[in-house]
Amino acid sequence: MGMASSLSSFNKKSTLLMLTAPVKSIGRIPASWGRHAWSIGREDPRRAVHALKAGTALTLVSLLYILEPFFKGIGKNAMWAVMTVVVVLEFTAGATICKGLNRGLGTVLAGSLALLIEFIAAGTGQVLRAFIVGASVFIIGFAATYVRFFPTIKKSYDYGVLIFLLTFNLITVSSYRQQDVVSLTRDRLSTIAIGCAICLFMTLLVLPNWSGEDLHSSTVGKFEGLATSIEACVNEYFRDRDKGDNVLDKQEEARASIQIGYRAVLDSKSSDETLAHYASWEPRHSMHCYSYPWQKYVKLGSVLRHFAYTVAALHGCLDSEIQTPPSVRTLFRDPCTRVAREVAKVLQELAVSIKHHRRCAPDVLSDHLHEALQDLNSAIRSQPRLFLGSKRACAANKRMLMELNSGKLSASRATALHSFKTDATALSETRGPPDRVERGSMLRPTLSKIAITSLEFSEALPFAAFASLLVEMVVRLELVIEEVKNLERAANFREFVTGHDHLIVDVSSMEKTRNSNAAPLHPVSAAAE
């Protein structure tokens, strides 16, 4: 009896826990949402400021509908002002100006054309008036829709053409039943003008966010991210995997940090083009924004993506199926690390020069980088047998390939193939002799794989690919420098001050005294601070 009561109480407790668990999980949802919203605001505080600006603008424009004096003057058309604020107000000043001017220009042109059509159809009869309204709607609708396919219109004025088409149809069609078309057009123009004015006031005068500055900052961040990725990738490639605890966790964190840097560059094409387009609409708000060549930033971003592909390939060497032994890698650790460090220093110097709107040093490609390349070349030349392989290995490879082509395998190889059976192979054996052809075709990929892995390739062959990517990176770095200099000339950057040069040299000379296996720092950014 006691056992039954204890079992019953246990069942009640388990049932109670099952019922309260979903309630607790549901109760944790608001807290998780709150933490997520807080993290988004901390990542970029301007987002919270923009949300406050949008709420304030909507409150101001809604007064046209709430307050009696404004409602008597504008009427129900005040809702067009609210719609204008919702649609036009954007995060950056350039996007708001672009949408506001497109909306205003499209409304003015559509209202003027609609009044012209009304003036022409006013003196005609009912049937002819309907024909004129229908024909004008068809012709204007066809022309405006077709014009939207033009690349120039599609890029800069697509929203304006869309508003033009909407406004023209609303005014023209409603004019057939409504007599006072002039007042309708006037009210619509005035409400849209009020909405656009509120948007421009909140965007340009209250803590503005400039598209040009975002594009400029993102370009600087690309250089810094690539520099970090290159150094981290080379350090991870030569890292001693036998030392320390939690090797897998550290390896995943290191590779994740490598990918973040170059991924931001590879995925930046659409954002660069959008920011450059909106930046071209912005007024001169600072000394650095006079007729700025924003398209040069887009072209520089394209060259950086071309450079980032090499970094991505370098990152792919870390996950290669065939790896060079650590003992062979150690022979080339110092020259490769020096090359990566010097490339990262050049990228950091370019980032600092762009950030401060000054021209980079004439000798930004320093002699240290060329010396590092020469050391890498000498190190590779000093170990020819690692890259060429021995004659015995070449003879063994030829013999293996001949056996593979002739279909004759040694007994040991046949035993290995016989012991390696998949489920599909075993099933084909149970079907008997008629399925031998199918079994042979299924074993052919396995045969090729075993033969390939049996070839005695050079141990340094994977490292040769890694080293060639480092050299290719230096070549593409020269293209990046050339494009940066084109941007400097077009944007009238300040001339390079030689006083900054000794800071870079001093810090780099101090860095050369450090242990080459230690995590390298960014000397240029430290000097800039």
FIMARFI-909518 format. One record per residue (C-alpha): x, y, z; residue in one letter; chain. Coordinates in Angstrom, 3 decimals, decimal comma. Example, Ala and Ser with C-alpha at 12.3 -4.5 7.8 and 13.67 -1.06 7.14 Angstrom:
2
R|c1|c2|c3|res|chain
R|12,300|-4,500|7,800|A|A
R|13,670|-1,060|7,140|S|A
// end
This chain:
529
R|c1|c2|c3|res|chain
R|0,000|0,000|0,000|M|A
R|2,831|2,359|0,858|G|A
R|4,614|1,506|-2,372|M|A
R|1,463|2,306|-4,360|A|A
R|1,058|5,701|-2,674|S|A
R|4,704|6,591|-3,270|S|A
R|4,366|5,569|-6,927|L|A
R|1,244|7,697|-7,241|S|A
R|2,988|10,733|-5,752|S|A
R|5,943|10,210|-8,097|F|A
R|3,598|10,138|-11,096|N|A
R|1,948|13,352|-9,938|K|A
R|5,321|15,066|-9,606|K|A
R|6,420|13,928|-13,058|S|A
R|3,134|15,116|-14,558|T|A
R|3,526|18,468|-12,822|L|A
R|7,052|18,817|-14,168|L|A
R|5,882|17,992|-17,683|M|A
R|3,217|20,688|-17,460|L|A
R|5,441|23,380|-15,966|T|A
R|8,382|22,825|-18,353|A|A
R|6,607|24,308|-21,435|P|A
R|5,385|27,234|-19,318|V|A
R|8,941|27,995|-18,189|K|A
R|10,269|27,726|-21,759|S|A
R|7,556|30,093|-22,985|I|A
R|8,384|32,487|-20,152|G|A
R|12,028|32,586|-21,252|R|A
R|11,113|33,701|-24,793|I|A
R|10,621|37,435|-23,953|P|A
R|13,934|37,474|-22,098|A|A
R|15,757|35,908|-25,049|S|A
R|14,119|38,368|-27,442|W|A
R|15,125|41,225|-25,177|G|A
R|18,743|40,063|-25,080|R|A
R|18,756|39,700|-28,866|H|A
R|17,323|43,206|-29,343|A|A
R|19,870|44,618|-26,892|W|A
R|22,740|42,921|-28,718|S|A
R|21,600|44,431|-32,042|I|A
R|21,531|47,883|-30,468|G|A
R|24,954|47,429|-28,894|R|A
R|26,414|46,292|-32,211|E|A
R|25,432|49,603|-33,826|D|A
R|23,834|52,218|-31,511|P|A
R|22,755|54,230|-34,557|R|A
R|19,989|51,688|-35,118|R|A
R|18,282|52,647|-31,875|A|A
R|18,727|56,341|-32,709|V|A
R|17,150|55,818|-36,129|H|A
R|14,203|54,017|-34,554|A|A
R|13,665|56,992|-32,218|L|A
R|13,854|59,382|-35,170|K|A
R|11,286|57,334|-37,101|A|A
R|8,895|57,301|-34,143|G|A
R|9,277|61,064|-33,682|T|A
R|8,665|61,750|-37,391|A|A
R|5,516|59,617|-37,422|L|A
R|4,244|61,386|-34,304|T|A
R|4,800|64,808|-35,880|L|A
R|3,115|63,916|-39,147|V|A
R|0,149|62,287|-37,414|S|A
R|-0,665|65,670|-35,865|L|A
R|-1,982|66,711|-39,283|L|A
R|-4,766|64,196|-38,799|Y|A
R|-5,242|64,572|-35,027|I|A
R|-5,304|68,359|-34,587|L|A
R|-8,537|69,962|-35,732|E|A
R|-7,078|73,052|-37,494|P|A
R|-4,766|70,943|-39,665|F|A
R|-7,503|68,398|-40,400|F|A
R|-9,881|71,127|-41,594|K|A
R|-7,267|72,484|-43,969|G|A
R|-6,009|69,170|-45,403|I|A
R|-8,708|66,642|-44,563|G|A
R|-8,361|62,949|-45,186|K|A
R|-5,427|63,584|-47,526|N|A
R|-3,272|63,931|-44,403|A|A
R|-2,819|60,154|-44,524|M|A
R|-0,642|60,658|-47,619|W|A
R|1,851|62,497|-45,398|A|A
R|1,938|59,555|-42,979|V|A
R|2,506|57,138|-45,866|M|A
R|5,290|59,366|-47,189|T|A
R|7,151|59,290|-43,861|V|A
R|6,820|55,510|-43,612|V|A
R|8,138|54,953|-47,140|V|A
R|10,741|57,726|-47,499|V|A
R|12,512|57,777|-44,114|L|A
R|15,622|55,587|-44,401|E|A
R|18,654|54,830|-42,239|F|A
R|21,108|57,061|-44,118|T|A
R|20,744|60,595|-45,369|A|A
R|21,544|59,654|-48,962|G|A
R|18,823|56,994|-49,114|A|A
R|16,248|59,404|-47,638|T|A
R|17,191|62,201|-50,033|I|A
R|17,073|59,815|-52,988|C|A
R|13,613|58,519|-52,102|K|A
R|12,298|61,943|-51,071|G|A
R|13,362|63,687|-54,266|L|A
R|12,121|60,801|-56,394|N|A
R|8,758|60,865|-54,663|R|A
R|8,439|64,644|-54,863|G|A
R|9,535|64,871|-58,486|L|A
R|7,297|61,980|-59,527|G|A
R|4,307|63,531|-57,778|T|A
R|4,846|66,972|-59,320|V|A
R|5,237|65,608|-62,857|L|A
R|2,268|63,269|-62,489|A|A
R|0,053|66,016|-61,063|G|A
R|1,023|68,434|-63,827|S|A
R|0,370|65,877|-66,560|L|A
R|-2,935|64,853|-64,983|A|A
R|-4,065|68,512|-64,898|L|A
R|-3,106|68,858|-68,562|L|A
R|-5,170|65,797|-69,492|I|A
R|-8,089|67,172|-67,453|E|A
R|-7,838|70,526|-69,225|F|A
R|-7,938|68,806|-72,631|I|A
R|-10,888|66,544|-71,743|A|A
R|-12,906|69,227|-69,883|A|A
R|-14,651|70,640|-72,958|G|A
R|-15,622|67,284|-74,515|T|A
R|-18,639|65,073|-74,012|G|A
R|-19,034|62,182|-71,613|Q|A
R|-18,045|59,466|-74,103|V|A
R|-15,088|61,293|-75,560|L|A
R|-13,955|62,229|-72,047|R|A
R|-13,941|58,559|-71,025|A|A
R|-12,003|57,683|-74,187|F|A
R|-9,388|60,371|-73,474|I|A
R|-8,977|59,227|-69,857|V|A
R|-8,636|55,564|-70,853|G|A
R|-6,215|56,302|-73,703|A|A
R|-4,019|58,531|-71,535|S|A
R|-3,899|55,897|-68,784|V|A
R|-2,851|53,250|-71,319|F|A
R|-0,223|55,382|-73,054|I|A
R|1,329|56,764|-69,868|I|A
R|1,226|53,354|-68,184|G|A
R|2,938|51,704|-71,154|F|A
R|5,592|54,419|-71,492|A|A
R|6,392|54,645|-67,776|A|A
R|6,622|50,875|-67,362|T|A
R|8,859|50,529|-70,418|Y|A
R|11,126|53,362|-69,273|V|A
R|11,762|51,501|-65,996|R|A
R|13,768|48,914|-67,951|F|A
R|16,380|51,508|-68,957|F|A
R|19,558|50,888|-66,893|P|A
R|20,009|54,552|-65,928|T|A
R|16,372|54,933|-64,871|I|A
R|16,412|51,578|-63,102|K|A
R|19,458|52,566|-61,084|K|A
R|18,544|56,074|-59,928|S|A
R|14,921|56,921|-60,692|Y|A
R|12,956|53,682|-60,552|D|A
R|11,098|54,712|-57,386|Y|A
R|10,261|58,121|-58,878|G|A
R|8,798|56,543|-62,029|V|A
R|6,734|54,199|-59,874|L|A
R|5,329|57,122|-57,836|I|A
R|4,698|59,040|-61,063|F|A
R|2,674|56,149|-62,437|L|A
R|0,683|55,712|-59,225|L|A
R|-0,096|59,419|-58,780|T|A
R|-1,047|59,962|-62,418|F|A
R|-3,497|57,063|-62,429|N|A
R|-5,088|58,076|-59,116|L|A
R|-5,644|61,678|-60,174|I|A
R|-6,652|60,953|-63,780|T|A
R|-9,103|58,163|-62,996|V|A
R|-10,649|59,980|-60,019|S|A
R|-11,069|63,135|-62,139|S|A
R|-13,692|61,344|-64,222|Y|A
R|-16,079|61,227|-61,227|R|A
R|-14,751|64,133|-59,157|Q|A
R|-15,138|67,665|-60,410|Q|A
R|-12,593|69,572|-58,306|D|A
R|-9,411|67,947|-59,556|V|A
R|-7,239|70,992|-58,844|V|A
R|-7,903|70,815|-55,103|S|A
R|-7,221|67,064|-55,108|L|A
R|-3,866|67,609|-56,818|T|A
R|-2,972|70,513|-54,534|R|A
R|-3,784|68,556|-51,359|D|A
R|-1,791|65,552|-52,495|R|A
R|1,230|67,665|-53,400|L|A
R|1,096|69,566|-50,118|S|A
R|0,803|66,459|-47,929|T|A
R|3,666|64,721|-49,723|I|A
R|5,756|67,876|-49,434|A|A
R|5,079|67,999|-45,672|I|A
R|6,025|64,335|-45,264|G|A
R|9,235|64,736|-47,266|C|A
R|10,149|67,882|-45,328|A|A
R|9,783|66,078|-41,995|I|A
R|11,898|63,173|-43,276|C|A
R|14,653|65,467|-44,525|L|A
R|14,647|67,413|-41,260|F|A
R|14,998|64,263|-39,139|M|A
R|17,618|62,777|-41,468|T|A
R|19,846|65,774|-42,187|L|A
R|19,641|67,774|-38,962|L|A
R|19,085|65,222|-36,190|V|A
R|22,138|62,965|-35,762|L|A
R|22,538|62,201|-39,487|P|A
R|23,989|58,957|-40,815|N|A
R|25,904|59,442|-44,060|W|A
R|26,161|56,718|-46,683|S|A
R|29,534|58,078|-47,769|G|A
R|30,997|57,667|-44,302|E|A
R|29,619|54,132|-44,072|D|A
R|31,240|53,265|-47,407|L|A
R|34,508|54,853|-46,308|H|A
R|34,521|53,004|-42,977|S|A
R|33,609|49,679|-44,583|S|A
R|36,519|50,047|-47,019|T|A
R|38,921|50,624|-44,144|V|A
R|37,454|47,605|-42,350|G|A
R|38,037|45,423|-45,400|K|A
R|41,765|46,155|-45,372|F|A
R|42,007|45,475|-41,652|E|A
R|39,983|42,263|-41,932|G|A
R|42,148|40,938|-44,755|L|A
R|45,308|41,707|-42,794|A|A
R|43,961|39,812|-39,791|T|A
R|42,869|36,853|-41,919|S|A
R|46,240|36,518|-43,638|I|A
R|48,255|36,534|-40,424|E|A
R|45,844|34,163|-38,676|A|A
R|45,805|31,787|-41,659|C|A
R|49,593|31,513|-41,866|V|A
R|49,936|31,154|-38,094|N|A
R|47,316|28,397|-38,095|E|A
R|49,066|26,598|-40,952|Y|A
R|52,368|26,456|-39,053|F|A
R|50,868|25,990|-35,577|R|A
R|52,170|23,072|-33,527|D|A
R|49,110|20,871|-33,043|R|A
R|50,686|18,756|-30,325|D|A
R|50,957|21,534|-27,746|K|A
R|48,303|22,745|-25,347|G|A
R|44,825|21,594|-24,370|D|A
R|41,520|21,964|-26,164|N|A
R|43,224|21,844|-29,541|V|A
R|40,015|21,320|-31,487|L|A
R|38,237|24,267|-29,874|D|A
R|41,178|26,583|-30,512|K|A
R|41,452|25,365|-34,081|Q|A
R|37,782|26,050|-34,774|E|A
R|37,988|29,517|-33,232|E|A
R|41,101|30,369|-35,249|A|A
R|39,583|29,203|-38,515|R|A
R|36,344|31,055|-37,791|A|A
R|38,301|34,278|-37,264|S|A
R|40,129|33,694|-40,549|I|A
R|36,894|33,331|-42,473|Q|A
R|35,269|36,445|-41,026|I|A
R|37,896|38,774|-42,507|G|A
R|37,833|37,741|-46,153|Y|A
R|34,137|36,778|-46,164|R|A
R|33,204|40,383|-45,431|A|A
R|35,121|41,423|-48,555|V|A
R|33,691|38,737|-50,817|L|A
R|30,095|39,553|-49,814|D|A
R|30,394|43,340|-50,090|S|A
R|29,616|43,978|-53,763|K|A
R|25,917|44,818|-53,449|S|A
R|26,369|46,894|-50,286|S|A
R|29,229|48,876|-51,862|D|A
R|27,191|49,704|-54,947|E|A
R|24,164|50,699|-52,870|T|A
R|26,164|52,911|-50,519|L|A
R|28,005|54,557|-53,428|A|A
R|24,698|55,266|-55,170|H|A
R|23,128|56,844|-52,079|Y|A
R|26,329|58,748|-51,264|A|A
R|26,138|60,479|-54,647|S|A
R|22,844|62,084|-53,510|W|A
R|24,241|63,491|-50,271|E|A
R|25,180|67,173|-49,921|P|A
R|28,572|68,502|-48,899|R|A
R|28,378|67,927|-45,179|H|A
R|32,095|68,015|-44,402|S|A
R|35,441|69,012|-45,834|M|A
R|35,950|65,442|-47,062|H|A
R|32,756|65,216|-49,097|C|A
R|33,308|67,570|-52,029|Y|A
R|32,334|65,838|-55,268|S|A
R|33,708|62,642|-53,880|Y|A
R|34,535|59,874|-56,407|P|A
R|32,361|57,243|-54,745|W|A
R|32,591|54,919|-57,731|Q|A
R|36,324|54,669|-57,069|K|A
R|35,432|52,971|-53,794|Y|A
R|33,330|50,474|-55,732|V|A
R|36,229|49,754|-58,077|K|A
R|38,616|49,427|-55,137|L|A
R|36,192|46,959|-53,576|G|A
R|36,266|44,903|-56,774|S|A
R|40,076|44,772|-56,678|V|A
R|39,953|43,789|-52,998|L|A
R|37,591|40,929|-53,809|R|A
R|40,076|39,757|-56,439|H|A
R|42,716|39,811|-53,691|F|A
R|40,415|38,103|-51,176|A|A
R|39,965|35,099|-53,475|Y|A
R|43,641|34,326|-52,880|T|A
R|43,131|34,546|-49,122|V|A
R|40,167|32,177|-49,434|A|A
R|42,335|29,724|-51,389|A|A
R|45,032|30,061|-48,746|L|A
R|42,426|29,232|-46,120|H|A
R|41,426|26,184|-48,146|G|A
R|44,934|24,784|-47,758|C|A
R|44,207|24,283|-44,055|L|A
R|41,436|21,788|-44,883|D|A
R|43,242|19,972|-47,689|S|A
R|42,995|16,173|-47,685|E|A
R|46,728|15,829|-48,343|I|A
R|48,891|17,755|-45,879|Q|A
R|52,605|18,355|-45,680|T|A
R|54,175|16,761|-42,571|P|A
R|54,894|19,203|-39,717|P|A
R|58,601|18,429|-39,924|S|A
R|58,677|19,727|-43,493|V|A
R|56,552|22,762|-42,679|R|A
R|58,925|23,802|-39,934|T|A
R|61,688|24,290|-42,512|L|A
R|59,707|27,101|-44,165|F|A
R|57,917|28,605|-41,182|R|A
R|60,054|31,716|-40,746|D|A
R|60,079|32,999|-44,372|P|A
R|56,348|32,323|-44,838|C|A
R|55,483|34,044|-41,581|T|A
R|57,603|37,024|-42,567|R|A
R|55,882|37,311|-45,951|V|A
R|52,451|37,179|-44,325|A|A
R|53,457|39,725|-41,707|R|A
R|54,799|42,148|-44,298|E|A
R|51,678|41,812|-46,470|V|A
R|49,513|42,472|-43,410|A|A
R|51,604|45,538|-42,564|K|A
R|51,088|46,939|-46,066|V|A
R|47,333|46,389|-45,796|L|A
R|47,284|48,082|-42,406|Q|A
R|49,227|51,044|-43,787|E|A
R|46,736|51,383|-46,647|L|A
R|43,853|51,195|-44,167|A|A
R|45,354|53,972|-42,029|V|A
R|46,008|56,206|-45,039|S|A
R|42,434|55,828|-46,332|I|A
R|40,993|56,304|-42,860|K|A
R|42,795|59,619|-42,348|H|A
R|42,328|60,813|-45,957|H|A
R|46,039|61,019|-46,632|R|A
R|48,172|59,439|-49,283|R|A
R|50,147|56,322|-48,509|C|A
R|53,917|56,265|-48,393|A|A
R|55,681|56,134|-51,780|P|A
R|57,581|53,058|-50,631|D|A
R|54,574|51,290|-49,108|V|A
R|55,929|48,057|-50,584|L|A
R|58,993|48,087|-48,371|S|A
R|62,244|46,248|-48,896|D|A
R|61,334|43,966|-45,999|H|A
R|58,659|42,301|-48,127|L|A
R|61,079|41,715|-51,003|H|A
R|63,639|40,338|-48,574|E|A
R|61,047|37,961|-47,147|A|A
R|60,217|36,734|-50,665|L|A
R|63,894|36,208|-51,382|Q|A
R|64,282|34,244|-48,160|D|A
R|61,310|32,061|-49,079|L|A
R|62,748|31,450|-52,531|N|A
R|66,138|30,550|-51,048|S|A
R|64,551|28,189|-48,527|A|A
R|62,667|26,367|-51,286|I|A
R|65,761|26,131|-53,495|R|A
R|67,775|24,717|-50,615|S|A
R|65,477|21,666|-50,397|Q|A
R|65,124|20,426|-54,019|P|A
R|64,594|16,768|-53,083|R|A
R|61,474|17,632|-51,080|L|A
R|59,755|19,089|-54,123|F|A
R|61,123|16,875|-56,898|L|A
R|61,035|13,532|-55,105|G|A
R|63,467|10,635|-55,505|S|A
R|64,004|8,436|-58,566|K|A
R|62,797|5,407|-56,634|R|A
R|59,482|7,125|-55,913|A|A
R|59,059|8,080|-59,583|C|A
R|59,678|4,475|-60,669|A|A
R|57,155|3,212|-58,103|A|A
R|54,571|5,686|-59,343|N|A
R|55,033|4,577|-62,963|K|A
R|54,701|0,948|-62,002|R|A
R|51,494|1,627|-60,073|M|A
R|49,962|3,545|-62,976|L|A
R|50,840|0,749|-65,403|M|A
R|49,183|-1,826|-63,130|E|A
R|46,118|0,364|-62,895|L|A
R|45,821|0,787|-66,654|N|A
R|46,399|-2,895|-67,435|S|A
R|43,994|-4,091|-64,730|G|A
R|46,660|-6,334|-63,121|K|A
R|47,023|-5,925|-59,402|L|A
R|49,415|-7,490|-56,982|S|A
R|48,246|-10,014|-54,427|A|A
R|48,468|-7,549|-51,589|S|A
R|46,382|-5,030|-53,508|R|A
R|43,794|-7,672|-54,393|A|A
R|43,624|-8,737|-50,750|T|A
R|43,067|-5,133|-49,727|A|A
R|40,276|-4,768|-52,256|L|A
R|38,734|-8,076|-51,241|H|A
R|38,611|-7,092|-47,575|S|A
R|37,144|-3,677|-48,373|F|A
R|33,460|-4,381|-49,063|K|A
R|30,574|-2,018|-48,869|T|A
R|26,950|-3,039|-48,462|D|A
R|26,332|-2,548|-52,170|A|A
R|29,303|-4,786|-53,018|T|A
R|28,103|-7,573|-50,726|A|A
R|24,642|-7,350|-52,232|L|A
R|26,014|-7,653|-55,758|S|A
R|27,986|-10,768|-54,745|E|A
R|24,829|-12,493|-53,491|T|A
R|23,165|-12,008|-56,876|R|A
R|25,624|-14,286|-58,631|G|A
R|27,638|-14,130|-61,874|P|A
R|25,159|-12,056|-63,962|P|A
R|25,947|-8,985|-61,831|D|A
R|29,724|-9,092|-62,219|R|A
R|29,775|-6,162|-64,634|V|A
R|27,844|-3,978|-62,220|E|A
R|30,111|-5,038|-59,352|R|A
R|33,202|-4,156|-61,359|G|A
R|31,829|-0,722|-62,195|S|A
R|31,061|-0,103|-58,525|M|A
R|34,588|-1,095|-57,453|L|A
R|36,327|1,072|-60,042|R|A
R|36,172|4,331|-58,013|P|A
R|37,542|2,485|-54,967|T|A
R|40,339|1,047|-57,087|L|A
R|41,247|4,494|-58,364|S|A
R|41,240|5,961|-54,877|K|A
R|43,537|3,267|-53,508|I|A
R|45,865|3,684|-56,449|A|A
R|46,043|7,446|-56,019|I|A
R|46,777|7,220|-52,315|T|A
R|49,441|4,626|-53,039|S|A
R|51,427|6,976|-55,250|L|A
R|54,516|8,364|-53,542|E|A
R|54,015|12,060|-54,091|F|A
R|56,487|14,626|-52,871|S|A
R|55,906|15,423|-49,206|E|A
R|56,221|19,150|-49,911|A|A
R|53,722|19,189|-52,777|L|A
R|50,835|20,640|-50,653|P|A
R|53,186|23,245|-49,245|F|A
R|54,197|24,227|-52,777|A|A
R|50,576|25,207|-53,421|A|A
R|50,530|27,185|-50,174|F|A
R|53,757|29,023|-51,039|A|A
R|52,591|29,803|-54,580|S|A
R|49,444|31,393|-53,136|L|A
R|51,585|33,590|-50,900|L|A
R|53,568|34,785|-53,920|V|A
R|50,345|35,338|-55,893|E|A
R|49,045|37,380|-52,978|M|A
R|52,035|39,717|-53,202|V|A
R|51,445|40,185|-56,938|V|A
R|47,782|41,034|-56,389|R|A
R|48,764|43,351|-53,561|L|A
R|50,486|45,573|-56,109|E|A
R|47,172|45,887|-57,987|L|A
R|45,450|46,902|-54,751|V|A
R|48,093|49,567|-54,087|I|A
R|47,694|50,960|-57,595|E|A
R|43,923|51,238|-57,163|E|A
R|44,357|52,920|-53,779|V|A
R|46,628|55,509|-55,391|K|A
R|43,985|56,144|-58,070|N|A
R|41,457|56,792|-55,303|L|A
R|43,862|59,129|-53,534|E|A
R|44,390|61,207|-56,661|R|A
R|40,692|61,365|-57,526|A|A
R|39,651|62,251|-53,949|A|A
R|42,438|64,826|-53,423|N|A
R|43,850|63,150|-50,336|F|A
R|46,407|65,055|-48,315|R|A
R|50,013|64,546|-49,232|E|A
R|51,996|61,969|-47,292|F|A
R|53,840|63,418|-44,296|V|A
R|57,250|61,882|-43,855|T|A
R|57,000|62,338|-40,111|G|A
R|54,765|59,255|-39,920|H|A
R|57,337|57,056|-41,623|D|A
R|59,788|56,818|-38,744|H|A
R|57,027|55,589|-36,439|L|A
R|56,315|52,670|-38,715|I|A
R|59,990|51,811|-39,108|V|A
R|60,636|51,973|-35,371|D|A
R|57,741|49,718|-34,485|V|A
R|58,548|47,231|-37,222|S|A
R|62,171|47,053|-36,100|S|A
R|60,980|46,387|-32,560|M|A
R|58,679|43,690|-33,852|E|A
R|61,525|41,946|-35,652|K|A
R|63,148|41,314|-32,280|T|A
R|60,118|39,370|-31,091|R|A
R|59,808|35,627|-31,327|N|A
R|58,778|34,734|-34,867|S|A
R|56,348|32,084|-33,573|N|A
R|54,418|34,552|-31,418|A|A
R|51,149|36,060|-32,593|A|A
R|52,095|39,174|-34,602|P|A
R|50,653|42,565|-33,859|L|A
R|49,494|45,346|-36,169|H|A
R|52,234|47,948|-35,882|P|A
R|50,736|50,501|-38,231|V|A
R|47,456|50,719|-36,357|S|A
R|49,368|51,061|-33,100|A|A
R|51,424|53,872|-34,592|A|A
R|48,301|55,596|-35,872|A|A
R|46,794|55,558|-32,410|E|A
// end
